[in-house]
Structure formats: C-alpha cells, structure tokens
Amino acid sequence: MAICGRRSRSKFILYVLGAFVLGYLVFHRNTKSDVGLASRREVPVEQRENVDEDFLKKPVYEKPPVDVNALGEMGRAVKLDLTEKEKREEEESIKKHQINTYLSDKISLHRRLPERWNPLCRNLKYDYLSLPTTSVVIAFYNEAWSTLLRTVHSVLETSPDLLLTEVILVDDYSDRDHLKEPLENYIANIKKVRLIRATKREGLVRARLLGASIATGDVLTFLDCHCECHEGWLEPLLQRIKDEPSAVVCPVIDVIDWNTFEFLGNPGEPQIGGFDWRLVFTWHAIPEHEQKRRSSATDVVRSPTMAGGLFAVDKKYFLYLGTYDTGMEVWGGENLEFSFRIWQCGGTLEIHPCSHVGHVFPKKAPYSRNKALANSVRAAEVWMDEFKEVYYHRSPHARLEAYGDVTDRRKLRMRLRCKDFKWFLENIYPDIQVPEDRPGMFGMLKSKGKANYCFDYNPPDDHNMAGHRVILYPCHGMGQNQFFEYSTLQEIRYNTRDPAGCIVADPVSTFLTMQHCSKPREPVPEDQKFIFREDGSLYHVQSQKCIEAVDRTDNGNPGPALRSCSDSDSQKWFFEERT
C-alpha cells in the first residue's frame, strides 16, 4: 500500500511536539508490567505451555530451500570473472551507490547467512505470547533495488509473524524510476509491508519520524536500507525492552563487505560505541568495568553511544524522550545527540550480544553530509554544557556554523530533569580522556623560527592512529590534525581523536612519532615527557635535547626533530588558539 501526504515543515514539527506531549503523559502512567500489554495474545496462561514454540517462532515468510551453489549463499564472498563491458557496468554501479550493486543484483534476495553468534544465545527462551510487537521502519533515498529489497525480505524471513506488526518503508523523496511504480507493484503482494513517501527531501531524522508516525507496533525498530538480519535477531531486542522499557537496544552490527557481499559476522564479544572530541562516533572494546558488571556472555552491554542506524526503542518511551531533534538535517550527529539524551535523561543504551544484523558499509557516503556539522553543534549546544568548548577548541570553524533554534530542545532537557554532561563523562564514559585545555597550552603548536609552520599529524585513518611521523606544515587554523595540547603530565597530546595520542621522541632517529597516551593512573613513559620551558623551548627529558624546526628532514620535507639545545628561534614554540 502506498501512502502519500503533503505536510509542511511547521505542521510536521507540531505533530511531533504533540506526539511528544502525549508520549510523556502516557509513559509516566505505565509501569514495566504494562509494556506490550496491548499486544498480549489472547491465550489463557494455563494453556501457554502447550503452544508449540516452533509455531510461535514462525516467520512471516519462510526462506526458499537453500541452494549451496548460489552466489553469496551462506554469506560467502563473491568474485565475478567479468568482461571489460561488465567491469565498466560494475564500476558504474559502485560510482552510483558506493556499493557494488552490480554484484548485489546477482545475489538472491532471500540468501541465508551463516550462524555468527555466541552459541549460548541458542539457549535463551522467550515467552512469545507476552513479548511486545514491533514496527520496523526503514528510510531510504535513491537506494539500489536489490539492497533495499534484500533488507525487506530478510526482516520478513527472520522475524516471528507473531511479533512483527509491519515493515514501513519511507521513501525520502527518491528520484530514481525503479523506486516509483515498480517498487509499489513489487510490494503490493507482500504481507505487512507499507510504503510512505515524503513530498520533499526530509533527511534521515524526519523521514524516520514519518514512518514512526504511522507505526502501530509497541516497539519501533529502525534499520538502515542495506541490511540482512541474522536468525533470532528480533527476540532479544523485544525481550530486553519488555524487561526494561527505558532501555534503547541495538543489535550487534556485523559487516557485509560492500564489494564482495561477504558476511563478516563475529560470534565474539561486541564492541561498544564512543566518540572523540570532534564529535565523531568511534568503536571500542568493552571496558573491564562493564565486563565485571555482566554475569553472562548473553547479558546486554552498556554503550555510551550508538552508531545510529540500527536500534529498537519502546514507542511510548521514544515519544517521552522527545523522539529525534527535527532541527537536524539529512544525517550525521543525530546518533550522538540521541545517545547523550538517552543517558542524561534516565534511560540506558545497550547492545544485545544475541541480536545480530549485517550491514553494508558503503565505500563512502553516497550523498552529501554538508549538514552534519550543524547537527553536531546542535548536540553540543543542548547537551554538553561547558564541555562544548573542548569540541569548539578542536573544531573552531564549528563556532561559526548556523545551527538553528534549539530553545525547544533545551526546554525538553529541563522538563525531563536530565543530568549534566559531567555526570555522563564520569559515570557512562569514564574511559575517554577529557582534555585539560589550559589557557596558552593548547591549539596550533607554532614555530617561532619557521614562520607560520605548525605541528601537523594526519594518520591514514581513524583505526590506525599510532606509529606515524609528526611533521611541520603551513598553519591552517582549522584545528583537527593541527591541534595539540601540553598536559600537566608533561605530554604533548594529540587528543582530537580517541584514544588520544602522545608525541614520542626517538633519540636515535631524532624524529617525532605518535603513540597512544598512557591510561589514567599509569605512569607516563620517559620518551613521552617534554618540559615546556619559559623561553618557549620543548626539552625532551630522556634525551636531554630540544625540539627544533628543521627545514629538510630525511624525506626532504620540514619537520620537528631533536637537536642539542640552543637559543635559536628554530627551537622556540608557542601555542595559538583559533577563536
């Protein structure tokens, strides 16, 4: 069924505000025992133990018989032997979608995935008749045919019919022909699938809210439009929300390779979400304090933040929390804003190790994220209190970004009596290093002798931060890779990213490289200690030498290096903050 309706921005926001007020009142009137009450099946308690569990677990549709020789079956990688013409078509598909959709189109929409979860997950039992129902909301914009429909079929073929109320597809004003009448015709004969179309480009946040506005399930489950669900993915999410309605629960996100469509599921412990001081989402191993809190490998894992694409939330609680910030555009930043809000306003954000969903991470974003900066600023202005300055120091251009009116979001925070960001850092994310940012001890680290040259560190990617050389490069004033801090522990920190890096001086090569900083309460290694003296020199304690701005290093480029201390301006340094 296709549902189309023209809504202006103001009407849409009024709807959301109205829904919020209703949700606030309704959620406070309900206790834990009320969750899913409306969806309880009319089977007497004394007869429930006689109901066949296999019948209750039956999905909306059964998968076709497995063909072990089919391309990509059981999540296997696919590599095609292509002609030159076919290679060009494949390359064009990648350029268009940032996913190898030429290959995807040749893989069954109903393929099976291998079992990639902790074997203990098989032992979990569920009272299917008492679990809440869910509406799965999938927003898309110009998505490829096969990746979108494989997502839909995967949900229908792995979700118990008893628990899945509907799959709601939200077309965020796509302009590609295959997503018009052909899509409507395709889903017309598929049970439980609904289609709603935005009448202008709304972006992920408002597109998802369009879907949520017509959802009838007890729980909202949001998925991206290029996913594949693992067997048994849904029940753990719904069970946890039944037990704790204020829990927002994410599945383990397993990688599906964008080029080969290999399913890279991991049965080991999941990673949790964090962020760095650029307000970029990061992944981390489960910290020791969280491992100690859990009593079983099947227990949920608390996560400071979420990736944002895949999660389940009680619908009434979602409304109570204020849904999404509708002032955010397209996507980017909304995941951290929602994560901060969940924790600071009394909820919990968790990852369930027994719920696995595969996700195709595109080669790069297939469309512009030019509104992500404004979205991050909105999150900082509403939720981070004085710690927003740590973000602005590292992204000074963010201060100049127009971010709209956040008055209503600040009122929401007051109304919900949310905790401050200091509480969040101390209690939910104690593992992040909070910069000191003492006046005169952070910013661009500039050479007095080599005018307008700054320390610069630009690792190849966020997952390979340590081990590379610090260079000198013309100062650009944009923070990021030219932002450093001198700490009270005598470290030169590069703490824009997380985990933070500290400069190490090698007395043999004389050059400076980056390594991870010591953890809190651990001693600082001797090769990471520098004394920032009153004359502006940076004295390396271990080698008893000073850092000098060298015009030509061994690679022919300018760089900082250890030299015997002198009174030369090339050994004088100062911090400059870009405001």
C-alpha positions as CSV (number, residue, x, y, z in Angstrom):
1,M,0.0,0.0,0.0
2,A,1.4,3.4,-0.9
3,I,0.6,6.3,1.4
4,C,1.3,9.8,0.2
5,G,0.6,13.0,2.1
6,R,1.8,16.6,1.8
7,R,3.0,18.1,5.0
8,S,4.7,21.4,5.6
9,R,7.7,21.6,7.9
10,S,5.7,23.5,10.5
11,K,2.8,21.0,10.6
12,F,5.3,18.2,10.8
13,I,7.1,19.7,13.8
14,L,3.7,20.5,15.5
15,Y,2.8,16.9,15.0
16,V,6.0,15.7,16.6
17,L,5.5,18.1,19.6
18,G,2.0,16.9,20.1
19,A,3.1,13.3,19.9
20,F,5.8,14.1,22.5
21,V,3.4,15.6,25.0
22,L,1.2,12.5,24.6
23,G,4.1,10.2,25.0
24,Y,5.3,12.0,28.1
25,L,2.0,11.6,29.8
26,V,1.4,8.0,28.6
27,F,4.8,6.7,29.5
28,H,4.6,8.0,33.1
29,R,1.2,6.3,33.5
30,N,2.6,2.9,32.5
31,T,4.8,0.7,34.6
32,K,7.1,-2.1,33.4
33,S,4.3,-4.6,33.6
34,D,2.3,-2.6,31.0
35,V,4.8,-2.9,28.2
36,G,3.3,-4.9,25.4
37,L,0.1,-5.2,27.3
38,A,-2.0,-4.3,24.2
39,S,-0.2,-6.9,22.1
40,R,-0.5,-9.8,24.5
41,R,-2.1,-12.7,22.6
42,E,-5.5,-14.0,23.9
43,V,-4.3,-17.3,25.2
44,P,-5.1,-18.3,28.8
45,V,-1.9,-18.5,30.9
46,E,-2.6,-22.2,31.8
47,Q,-2.6,-23.1,28.1
48,R,0.5,-21.2,27.1
49,E,2.9,-24.1,27.9
50,N,1.0,-26.3,25.4
51,V,1.5,-23.9,22.5
52,D,4.2,-25.2,20.1
53,E,7.2,-22.8,20.2
54,D,8.1,-23.6,16.6
55,F,4.7,-22.3,15.6
56,L,5.2,-19.1,17.6
57,K,8.6,-18.5,16.1
58,K,7.4,-19.0,12.5
59,P,8.4,-16.0,10.4
60,V,6.1,-14.0,8.1
61,Y,7.6,-15.9,5.2
62,E,9.9,-19.0,5.0
63,K,13.1,-18.7,3.1
64,P,13.2,-20.7,-0.1
65,P,15.2,-24.0,0.0
66,V,18.9,-23.4,0.3
67,D,21.0,-23.6,-2.8
68,V,24.5,-24.1,-1.6
69,N,25.9,-23.3,-5.0
70,A,24.1,-20.0,-5.4
71,L,26.2,-16.8,-5.4
72,G,26.8,-15.4,-2.0
73,E,24.8,-18.1,-0.2
74,M,25.6,-18.5,3.5
75,G,27.3,-15.1,3.4
76,R,30.2,-16.2,1.1
77,A,32.2,-13.6,-0.7
78,V,31.5,-13.3,-4.4
79,K,34.1,-12.5,-7.1
80,L,33.0,-12.5,-10.7
81,D,35.0,-13.1,-13.8
82,L,33.8,-10.2,-15.9
83,T,34.3,-9.0,-19.4
84,E,35.5,-5.5,-20.0
85,K,32.0,-4.3,-20.7
86,E,30.8,-6.0,-17.5
87,K,33.6,-4.4,-15.5
88,R,32.5,-1.0,-16.7
89,E,29.0,-1.7,-15.6
90,E,30.2,-2.9,-12.2
91,E,32.3,0.3,-11.8
92,E,29.4,2.5,-12.7
93,S,27.2,0.8,-10.1
94,I,29.9,1.4,-7.4
95,K,30.2,5.1,-8.5
96,K,26.4,5.5,-8.3
97,H,25.7,3.8,-5.0
98,Q,29.2,3.4,-3.3
99,I,28.2,-0.3,-3.1
100,N,28.8,-3.0,-5.7
101,T,25.2,-3.2,-6.7
102,Y,26.1,-4.9,-10.0
103,L,27.2,-7.9,-7.8
104,S,24.3,-7.4,-5.4
105,D,21.8,-7.8,-8.2
106,K,23.1,-11.3,-8.9
107,I,22.7,-12.5,-5.3
108,S,19.4,-13.9,-4.1
109,L,17.2,-11.5,-2.2
110,H,16.5,-14.4,0.1
111,R,20.0,-15.7,0.8
112,R,20.9,-17.2,4.1
113,L,23.6,-16.1,6.5
114,P,25.9,-18.4,8.5
115,E,25.4,-18.7,12.2
116,R,27.6,-16.0,13.8
117,W,26.5,-15.5,17.4
118,N,27.6,-16.8,20.7
119,P,26.4,-20.4,21.0
120,L,24.9,-19.6,24.4
121,C,22.3,-17.4,22.6
122,R,20.6,-20.6,21.3
123,N,19.8,-21.5,24.9
124,L,17.7,-18.3,25.6
125,K,14.0,-18.9,25.9
126,Y,11.2,-16.4,25.2
127,D,7.6,-16.2,26.2
128,Y,6.5,-15.2,22.7
129,L,2.9,-14.5,23.8
130,S,4.0,-11.8,26.2
131,L,6.6,-10.1,24.1
132,P,5.7,-6.6,22.7
133,T,5.2,-6.3,18.9
134,T,7.3,-4.1,16.7
135,S,7.1,-2.0,13.6
136,V,10.3,-2.0,11.6
137,V,11.0,1.4,10.0
138,I,13.3,1.6,7.0
139,A,14.0,5.0,5.5
140,F,15.7,5.2,2.1
141,Y,16.8,7.7,-0.5
142,N,17.7,6.5,-4.0
143,E,18.7,3.1,-2.7
144,A,19.5,0.3,-5.1
145,W,16.8,-2.2,-5.9
146,S,18.5,-5.4,-4.6
147,T,19.9,-4.0,-1.4
148,L,16.6,-2.4,-0.4
149,L,14.5,-5.5,-1.1
150,R,17.0,-7.9,0.4
151,T,16.6,-5.9,3.6
152,V,12.9,-6.2,3.4
153,H,12.9,-9.9,2.7
154,S,15.5,-10.5,5.4
155,V,13.2,-8.9,8.0
156,L,10.2,-10.8,6.9
157,E,12.0,-14.1,6.8
158,T,13.8,-13.9,10.2
159,S,11.1,-12.2,12.3
160,P,8.3,-14.1,14.0
161,D,5.0,-13.3,12.4
162,L,3.5,-13.1,15.9
163,L,5.8,-10.2,16.8
164,L,6.2,-8.2,13.5
165,T,3.3,-5.9,13.0
166,E,4.6,-4.3,9.8
167,V,7.6,-3.1,7.8
168,I,7.3,0.6,7.0
169,L,9.3,1.8,4.0
170,V,9.9,5.6,4.0
171,D,10.9,7.0,0.6
172,D,12.7,10.2,1.4
173,Y,11.8,11.8,-2.0
174,S,13.9,9.5,-4.2
175,D,14.0,10.4,-7.9
176,R,15.0,7.1,-9.5
177,D,12.5,5.3,-11.6
178,H,12.8,1.9,-10.0
179,L,11.7,3.3,-6.7
180,K,8.4,4.6,-8.1
181,E,5.8,2.4,-9.6
182,P,8.0,-0.7,-9.9
183,L,8.5,-0.7,-6.1
184,E,4.8,-0.1,-5.4
185,N,3.9,-3.0,-7.7
186,Y,6.6,-5.3,-6.1
187,I,5.4,-4.8,-2.5
188,A,1.7,-4.8,-3.3
189,N,1.5,-8.6,-2.8
190,I,3.9,-8.8,0.1
191,K,2.3,-9.1,3.6
192,K,2.9,-6.5,6.3
193,V,4.9,-4.1,4.1
194,R,3.7,-0.4,3.8
195,L,5.2,2.4,1.8
196,I,5.0,6.1,2.7
197,R,6.6,8.8,0.5
198,A,7.9,12.2,1.6
199,T,6.8,15.1,-0.6
200,K,10.2,16.8,-0.3
201,R,13.7,15.7,0.9
202,E,13.4,15.4,4.7
203,G,16.7,13.7,5.7
204,L,17.1,10.6,7.8
205,V,15.7,12.2,11.1
206,R,12.4,13.4,9.7
207,A,12.0,10.5,7.3
208,R,12.2,8.1,10.2
209,L,9.7,10.2,12.1
210,L,7.3,9.9,9.2
211,G,7.5,6.2,9.5
212,A,7.1,6.3,13.3
213,S,4.0,8.4,12.9
214,I,2.0,5.6,11.3
215,A,3.6,2.7,13.2
216,T,1.2,0.5,15.2
217,G,3.6,-1.8,17.0
218,D,4.6,-1.4,20.6
219,V,8.3,-1.1,19.8
220,L,9.9,0.9,17.0
221,T,12.8,-0.9,15.3
222,F,14.9,1.3,13.0
223,L,17.0,-0.3,10.3
224,D,19.1,1.0,7.5
225,C,18.1,0.1,4.0
226,H,21.1,-2.2,3.2
227,C,20.9,-4.8,6.0
228,E,20.5,-8.5,6.4
229,C,19.1,-10.0,9.6
230,H,20.7,-13.0,11.4
231,E,18.5,-15.8,12.7
232,G,16.9,-14.8,16.1
233,W,17.8,-11.1,15.8
234,L,14.5,-9.7,16.9
235,E,13.5,-11.6,20.1
236,P,16.4,-10.4,22.3
237,L,15.7,-6.8,21.5
238,L,12.0,-7.2,22.3
239,Q,12.7,-9.2,25.5
240,R,15.0,-6.6,26.8
241,I,12.5,-3.8,26.2
242,K,9.8,-5.8,27.8
243,D,12.0,-6.2,30.9
244,E,13.2,-2.6,30.8
245,P,11.1,-0.1,28.8
246,S,13.6,2.7,29.2
247,A,16.3,0.7,27.5
248,V,17.2,1.6,23.9
249,V,18.7,-1.6,22.5
250,C,21.0,-2.0,19.5
251,P,21.9,-5.3,17.7
252,V,25.5,-6.2,17.1
253,I,26.2,-4.7,13.7
254,D,28.1,-7.2,11.6
255,V,29.9,-6.0,8.5
256,I,28.8,-7.0,5.0
257,D,31.6,-6.2,2.5
258,W,30.5,-3.5,0.1
259,N,32.4,-5.1,-2.8
260,T,32.1,-8.9,-2.3
261,F,29.0,-9.0,-0.1
262,E,30.8,-11.4,2.3
263,F,29.1,-11.5,5.7
264,L,31.8,-10.9,8.3
265,G,29.8,-11.8,11.4
266,N,31.7,-12.2,14.7
267,P,30.5,-14.5,17.4
268,G,32.8,-12.9,20.0
269,E,32.1,-10.0,22.3
270,P,30.7,-7.0,20.5
271,Q,32.3,-3.6,20.5
272,I,30.7,-0.6,22.1
273,G,30.2,3.0,20.8
274,G,32.1,6.0,21.9
275,F,33.1,9.4,20.4
276,D,36.1,11.6,20.1
277,W,36.3,15.4,20.7
278,R,35.5,16.1,17.0
279,L,32.1,14.5,17.9
280,V,32.8,11.6,15.6
281,F,31.4,8.2,16.6
282,T,34.1,5.6,17.4
283,W,34.1,1.9,18.3
284,H,35.8,0.4,21.4
285,A,36.4,-2.9,23.1
286,I,34.2,-3.5,26.2
287,P,36.0,-1.9,29.2
288,E,36.8,-4.0,32.2
289,H,34.3,-2.3,34.5
290,E,31.5,-3.2,32.1
291,Q,32.7,-6.8,31.8
292,K,32.6,-7.1,35.6
293,R,29.0,-5.8,35.7
294,R,27.8,-8.6,33.4
295,S,27.1,-12.0,34.8
296,S,26.8,-13.8,31.4
297,A,28.1,-13.5,27.8
298,T,24.4,-13.2,26.8
299,D,23.8,-10.1,29.0
300,V,23.4,-6.8,27.4
301,V,26.4,-4.5,27.1
302,R,26.0,-0.9,28.1
303,S,27.3,1.5,25.4
304,P,28.0,5.2,25.8
305,T,26.8,5.9,22.2
306,M,25.2,4.2,19.3
307,A,26.2,4.1,15.6
308,G,22.6,5.3,14.9
309,G,21.4,3.2,12.0
310,L,20.0,0.2,13.9
311,F,18.2,0.2,17.2
312,A,14.9,-0.7,18.9
313,V,13.0,1.6,21.4
314,D,9.7,1.3,23.1
315,K,7.4,3.7,21.1
316,K,6.0,5.4,24.2
317,Y,9.4,5.9,25.6
318,F,10.7,7.3,22.3
319,L,7.9,9.9,22.4
320,Y,8.6,10.6,26.1
321,L,12.3,11.3,25.3
322,G,11.3,13.8,22.6
323,T,11.9,11.5,19.5
324,Y,14.5,13.0,17.3
325,D,15.7,16.6,17.1
326,T,13.8,17.6,14.0
327,G,16.1,20.6,13.5
328,M,18.7,18.2,12.3
329,E,19.2,17.9,8.5
330,V,19.9,14.9,6.3
331,W,22.1,12.8,8.7
332,G,25.2,12.9,10.9
333,G,25.3,13.8,14.5
334,E,21.8,12.6,15.4
335,N,23.2,9.4,16.8
336,L,25.4,11.2,19.4
337,E,22.6,13.6,20.3
338,F,20.2,10.8,20.9
339,S,22.8,8.8,22.8
340,F,23.6,11.7,25.2
341,R,19.9,12.3,25.7
342,I,19.1,8.7,26.5
343,W,21.7,8.5,29.2
344,Q,21.4,12.0,30.6
345,C,17.6,11.7,30.8
346,G,17.4,8.5,32.7
347,G,17.4,5.7,30.1
348,T,20.0,3.2,29.2
349,L,21.7,2.5,25.8
350,E,22.7,-1.1,25.3
351,I,23.9,-3.6,22.7
352,H,22.5,-7.1,22.8
353,P,25.1,-9.8,22.0
354,C,22.4,-12.2,20.8
355,S,20.9,-9.9,18.2
356,H,23.0,-9.7,15.0
357,V,22.2,-7.7,11.9
358,G,24.6,-7.5,8.9
359,H,25.1,-4.0,7.4
360,V,26.7,-3.0,4.2
361,F,29.0,-0.1,5.0
362,P,29.3,1.9,1.7
363,K,32.7,2.7,0.3
364,K,31.9,6.3,1.2
365,A,28.8,8.3,1.9
366,P,26.7,8.2,-1.4
367,Y,25.4,11.7,-0.9
368,S,26.5,14.9,0.8
369,R,26.7,15.3,4.6
370,N,27.2,19.0,4.5
371,K,24.7,19.5,7.3
372,A,26.5,17.1,9.7
373,L,28.5,20.0,11.3
374,A,25.4,22.0,12.2
375,N,23.8,18.8,13.6
376,S,26.9,18.2,15.8
377,V,26.7,21.9,17.0
378,R,23.1,21.4,18.0
379,A,24.0,18.4,20.1
380,A,26.9,20.2,21.7
381,E,24.8,23.3,22.5
382,V,22.0,21.4,24.1
383,W,23.7,18.5,25.9
384,M,27.4,19.2,26.5
385,D,27.4,22.2,28.9
386,E,30.9,23.6,29.4
387,F,32.5,20.6,27.6
388,K,31.2,22.0,24.3
389,E,34.3,24.2,24.5
390,V,36.5,21.2,24.2
391,Y,34.7,20.4,20.9
392,Y,35.0,24.0,19.7
393,H,38.7,24.2,20.5
394,R,39.3,21.3,18.2
395,S,36.8,22.4,15.5
396,P,37.0,26.2,15.6
397,H,35.0,26.5,12.4
398,A,32.0,25.0,14.2
399,R,31.6,28.2,16.2
400,L,30.6,29.9,13.0
401,E,28.1,27.3,11.9
402,A,24.5,28.3,11.7
403,Y,22.6,25.6,13.7
404,G,19.1,27.0,14.1
405,D,16.9,27.4,17.2
406,V,17.5,24.9,20.0
407,T,15.2,26.6,22.5
408,D,12.6,23.7,22.5
409,R,15.4,21.1,22.9
410,R,16.7,23.0,25.9
411,K,13.2,23.1,27.4
412,L,12.9,19.4,26.8
413,R,16.1,18.8,28.8
414,M,14.7,20.9,31.7
415,R,11.3,19.2,31.5
416,L,12.9,15.7,31.7
417,R,15.2,16.9,34.5
418,C,18.2,15.5,32.7
419,K,21.7,15.1,34.2
420,D,24.6,17.2,33.1
421,F,27.4,16.2,30.7
422,K,29.9,16.0,33.6
423,W,27.8,13.2,35.0
424,F,27.8,11.4,31.7
425,L,31.5,11.6,31.3
426,E,32.2,10.4,34.9
427,N,29.5,7.6,35.0
428,I,28.9,6.4,31.5
429,Y,32.1,7.2,29.6
430,P,34.9,7.3,32.2
431,D,37.3,5.8,29.7
432,I,37.5,8.9,27.5
433,Q,40.4,11.2,28.2
434,V,39.0,14.7,29.0
435,P,41.4,17.4,27.8
436,E,42.7,19.9,30.2
437,D,42.8,22.8,27.7
438,R,44.6,25.2,30.0
439,P,45.0,28.7,28.6
440,G,48.1,29.1,26.4
441,M,48.7,25.4,26.4
442,F,46.5,24.2,23.5
443,G,45.8,24.9,19.9
444,M,48.2,25.2,17.0
445,L,51.8,24.5,18.1
446,K,53.7,27.1,16.1
447,S,57.4,27.6,15.4
448,K,58.8,31.0,16.2
449,G,61.8,30.5,13.9
450,K,59.9,29.0,10.9
451,A,57.1,31.5,10.4
452,N,53.6,30.1,10.0
453,Y,54.5,26.5,10.3
454,C,52.7,24.2,12.8
455,F,53.0,20.7,14.2
456,D,50.8,18.5,12.0
457,Y,49.7,14.9,12.4
458,N,47.4,13.2,9.8
459,P,47.2,9.5,10.3
460,P,45.9,7.5,7.3
461,D,42.6,6.6,9.1
462,D,41.0,6.7,12.4
463,H,41.7,3.0,13.0
464,N,45.5,3.4,12.5
465,M,46.3,6.4,14.7
466,A,49.6,5.5,16.2
467,G,53.1,5.0,14.7
468,H,53.3,7.7,12.1
469,R,55.6,10.8,12.0
470,V,54.7,14.3,13.2
471,I,55.5,16.9,10.5
472,L,55.6,20.6,10.1
473,Y,53.0,22.1,7.7
474,P,51.7,25.6,6.9
475,C,49.3,26.6,9.7
476,H,45.6,26.4,8.5
477,G,43.8,27.3,11.7
478,M,41.2,24.6,11.3
479,G,42.1,22.6,14.4
480,Q,41.8,18.8,13.7
481,N,45.2,17.5,12.6
482,Q,47.0,20.7,13.8
483,F,45.5,20.7,17.3
484,F,47.8,19.8,20.2
485,E,47.7,20.2,24.0
486,Y,50.5,20.4,26.5
487,S,49.4,18.5,29.6
488,T,50.2,18.8,33.3
489,L,51.8,15.4,32.9
490,Q,54.4,16.9,30.5
491,E,52.9,15.3,27.5
492,I,52.3,16.8,24.0
493,R,48.9,15.3,23.4
494,Y,47.1,14.9,20.1
495,N,43.6,14.4,21.6
496,T,41.3,15.4,18.8
497,R,40.8,11.7,18.2
498,D,40.1,9.0,20.7
499,P,42.1,7.2,22.0
500,A,44.4,10.2,22.5
501,G,47.9,10.1,21.1
502,C,51.1,11.4,22.7
503,I,54.2,12.5,20.9
504,V,57.2,10.3,21.3
505,A,60.8,11.4,20.6
506,D,63.2,8.8,19.3
507,P,66.8,9.7,20.4
508,V,68.3,7.6,17.6
509,S,66.3,8.8,14.6
510,T,65.7,12.2,16.3
511,F,62.2,12.4,14.8
512,L,58.9,12.6,16.5
513,T,56.2,10.0,16.1
514,M,52.8,9.4,17.7
515,Q,51.9,6.6,20.2
516,H,48.9,6.1,22.4
517,C,49.0,8.0,25.7
518,S,49.3,6.2,29.0
519,K,46.0,5.3,30.6
520,P,44.7,7.2,33.7
521,R,46.8,6.4,36.8
522,E,49.5,4.8,34.7
523,P,53.0,6.4,34.7
524,V,53.9,8.4,31.6
525,P,56.7,6.7,29.6
526,E,60.0,8.7,29.7
527,D,60.1,9.0,25.9
528,Q,56.8,10.9,26.0
529,K,57.9,13.6,28.6
530,F,58.7,17.1,27.5
531,I,59.3,20.2,29.6
532,F,57.8,23.3,28.0
533,R,60.2,25.9,29.4
534,E,59.6,29.6,29.9
535,D,61.8,30.5,26.9
536,G,59.5,28.5,24.6
537,S,61.8,25.5,24.2
538,L,60.4,22.0,24.4
539,Y,63.0,19.9,26.3
540,H,62.9,16.2,25.9
541,V,63.7,14.7,29.4
542,Q,65.0,11.3,28.2
543,S,67.4,12.5,25.6
544,Q,68.2,15.9,27.2
545,K,67.7,17.6,23.8
546,C,65.2,20.1,22.4
547,I,62.8,20.1,19.6
548,E,63.9,22.1,16.6
549,A,62.1,23.1,13.4
550,V,64.2,21.5,10.7
551,D,63.9,22.8,7.1
552,R,64.6,19.4,5.5
553,T,64.3,16.1,7.2
554,D,65.4,12.7,5.6
555,N,62.3,12.8,3.4
556,G,63.1,16.3,2.1
557,N,60.2,18.0,4.0
558,P,60.2,20.2,7.0
559,G,59.7,18.5,10.4
560,P,60.3,18.7,14.1
561,A,63.4,16.8,15.3
562,L,65.6,16.5,18.4
563,R,68.8,18.7,18.4
564,S,71.2,19.9,21.0
565,C,69.6,22.7,22.9
566,S,70.4,26.3,21.8
567,D,69.0,29.7,22.0
568,S,67.9,29.6,18.3
569,D,64.4,30.7,17.4
570,S,64.0,27.5,15.5
571,Q,63.8,25.8,18.9
572,K,61.2,28.2,20.2
573,W,57.5,27.2,20.2
574,F,54.2,28.7,21.2
575,F,50.5,27.7,21.2
576,E,47.9,29.8,19.4
577,E,44.2,29.2,19.7
578,R,42.0,29.9,16.8
579,T,38.8,31.6,18.0
